[in-house]
Amino acid sequence: MRNTKSQEEMTPEEVLEICRKCGARCCRYVSYEMDEPENKRDFDDFRWFVMHKNVNIYYDTDGDWVLEFLTPCENLTADLKCKIHENRPMMCRGHDVNECEEHGEGELAIVRFDKPEDVDKFIKEKGIKFDNDGNIINPEVLKMVEKNDDNKTFTK
């Protein structure tokens, strides 16, 4: 459910209540934006990443490829509070509950790879073709997000 108040207008208790509704999801993973895959080796690397426990790759509504490590923050308490709230990193300070993927307008996954078979299935379903050197010969199939005149994203 979308908030009607900005985070600055909310009390700390209101923010904490929003975070508790999703189990403080943003405090339970680390993600890193990746380069778009360009060749067979890149997809093989994707397969290798997702062979590891609690590691996923997704393509989001902003058109970014993201490597995700599902691992909780060491400072998250059982009651979903931050042990170092006053000294939390800038990454945490910059997180706004109205922009998170759970309660706001944050990026959502369009494609998600949780296991190597997901990568293989994606290549097959998208009809991705490789030349003899392993380069993608039809990279346009990887463009799954476009922006309209209002700069809003939509999926193809």
C-alpha positions in Angstrom: 0.0 0.0 0.0 1.4 3.4 -1.1 2.0 6.0 1.6 0.4 9.5 1.2 3.0 11.2 3.5 6.6 11.9 2.6 9.1 10.2 4.8 10.1 13.6 6.3 6.5 14.0 7.5 6.4 10.6 9.2 7.4 9.9 12.8 10.1 7.3 13.3 7.4 5.0 14.6 5.4 5.3 11.4 8.5 4.6 9.3 9.3 1.5 11.5 5.7 0.2 11.1 6.0 0.4 7.3 9.3 -1.5 7.4 7.9 -4.1 9.7 5.1 -4.8 7.2 7.6 -6.3 4.8 10.0 -7.6 7.3 12.6 -4.8 6.6 13.3 -6.4 3.2 15.8 -3.7 2.2 17.9 -4.7 5.2 18.1 -8.3 4.1 20.0 -8.0 0.8 22.9 -6.3 -0.9 22.7 -5.6 -4.6 25.1 -4.4 -7.3 24.3 -3.1 -10.7 25.9 -5.2 -13.5 26.7 -4.5 -17.1 24.2 -5.7 -19.7 25.2 -9.1 -21.0 27.0 -8.9 -24.3 28.0 -12.5 -25.1 27.8 -16.1 -24.2 30.5 -15.7 -21.5 28.4 -13.1 -19.7 25.4 -15.5 -19.5 27.8 -18.2 -18.3 28.9 -15.9 -15.6 25.2 -15.3 -14.7 24.8 -19.1 -14.4 27.8 -19.3 -12.2 26.6 -16.5 -9.9 23.2 -18.1 -9.3 24.8 -21.5 -8.6 25.7 -19.9 -5.2 23.3 -20.0 -2.3 21.3 -16.8 -1.8 22.6 -15.1 -4.9 20.2 -14.0 -7.7 20.2 -11.8 -10.7 17.3 -9.7 -11.9 16.5 -7.2 -14.6 14.4 -4.3 -13.2 11.9 -1.8 -14.4 14.7 0.8 -14.8 16.4 -1.5 -17.4 19.2 -2.4 -15.1 20.8 -5.9 -14.5 21.3 -6.4 -10.8 23.3 -8.9 -8.8 21.5 -9.6 -5.5 23.0 -11.3 -2.4 20.3 -12.3 0.1 22.0 -11.7 3.4 20.7 -9.8 6.3 22.4 -6.7 7.8 24.3 -7.6 11.0 22.7 -4.5 12.6 19.1 -5.6 12.1 17.5 -6.7 15.4 14.8 -9.3 15.8 12.2 -6.6 16.2 13.4 -5.0 12.9 15.2 -2.0 14.4 18.6 -0.9 13.4 21.2 -1.2 16.2 23.2 1.7 14.7 20.4 3.9 13.5 22.1 7.1 14.5 25.4 6.1 12.8 24.0 4.1 9.9 25.7 4.4 6.5 24.7 6.9 3.9 23.3 4.0 1.8 20.7 3.4 4.6 20.1 7.1 5.2 19.3 7.7 1.6 16.7 4.9 1.5 13.1 6.3 1.4 10.2 4.1 2.3 8.2 5.8 -0.5 10.8 4.7 -3.1 11.3 1.1 -1.9 10.3 -1.8 -4.0 7.8 -3.1 -1.4 5.8 0.0 -0.4 6.7 2.7 -3.0 7.7 3.2 -6.5 11.1 1.4 -6.5 12.4 -0.9 -9.1 10.7 -4.2 -9.6 12.1 -7.3 -11.2 10.9 -8.1 -14.7 13.2 -11.1 -15.1 14.7 -13.0 -12.3 17.4 -15.7 -12.3 17.4 -17.9 -9.1 19.1 -20.9 -10.6 21.2 -21.7 -13.7 18.2 -23.2 -15.5 16.5 -19.8 -15.3 19.3 -18.3 -17.4 19.1 -21.1 -20.0 15.3 -20.8 -20.2 15.6 -17.0 -20.7 18.1 -17.4 -23.5 15.8 -19.9 -25.2 12.6 -18.0 -24.7 14.1 -14.6 -25.8 15.6 -16.3 -28.9 19.1 -14.9 -28.1 21.5 -15.9 -30.8 25.3 -15.9 -30.6 27.9 -15.7 -33.4 31.0 -18.0 -33.6 32.9 -15.8 -31.2 30.0 -16.0 -28.6 28.8 -12.4 -29.1 25.0 -11.7 -29.1 23.9 -11.0 -32.7 20.4 -9.8 -31.7 21.0 -7.6 -28.6 17.7 -5.8 -29.2 15.9 -8.7 -27.5 17.5 -7.6 -24.2 15.8 -4.2 -24.2 12.7 -5.1 -22.2 12.0 -1.6 -20.8 11.2 1.6 -22.5 10.3 5.1 -21.3 7.3 7.0 -22.4 7.0 10.8 -23.0 6.5 11.3 -19.2 9.8 9.4 -18.5 7.8 6.5 -17.0 9.1 3.1 -17.7 7.1 0.2 -19.1 7.9 -3.3 -20.2 7.8 -4.5 -23.8 
